[in-house]
């Protein structure tokens, strides 16, 4: 198992939680979506898994780099 994959696996859990939180808030705050909450909430769960996997994969190398410039001058 590569280091990038291990870091991405840890980041996946966090990005999944954030993506789910944003999605569930949108579903519950928009009245048109709240009317179909029983169908929309499983879609949010699935979408959060789909979105967070590539996001975690692309974030992992930046966390692995030791010397990263945060502010460009």
N, C-alpha and C positions, 0 to 999 in steps of 0.2 A: 504494500500500500504506500503510495507516494506521499510526501509531506504536503504537497498541494492539496491532495484529496483529503487528508486528515484535517487540514485547516478549513477547507471548504465544507467538510461535514459539520464542524463546530459552528461555522458561520451560517450554514443552512438553517440550523434551528432558530437562530436569532432573526434572520431575514424572513423566515417562514412566519414567525410570530408577528413581526411588523407588518408583513403583507396581509396576513389574516386580520389583524387589528384594523388596518386601514379599510379593507374590504367589508368587514362586518359593520363598521361605523357607517360606511356609505350605504349599505343595504338598509340599516335600521333608521338612518336619518332621512332618506329620500322616500317620501310616501308612496310613490309608484312602485318602488322596489320592495318596500315593507309589506305591501299587500301580497306579494308573492314570496314571502320570507322562507316558507318551507321548501321552495324550489331554489331560491337564490343562495341560501346559506351553504348547501352542499357544493354549489358552483363556486362560491368564494373559497371554500376549503380546497377544492381541486385546483383552482387558479393560483392560490397561494403556493401550493407545492410546485406547480409548473413554473411560476415566475421566480421563486426563490432559489431554485437549483442553479440556473445559469448565473444569477446574480452572485451567489456565493462562490461559484467557480471563478468569476472575474475579479472578485474582491480579494480572494486568497493570496495572489502573488504580491499585492501591495502590503499585506500584513507580514509577509515573509521577508520582504526587503528590510535590511537593517538600517540603512541610511537613506531615508526618503525626505525629499525637500517638501515641506508642507506649504511654505509661503514662497512664492517666486518674487525675487527682487529685481 
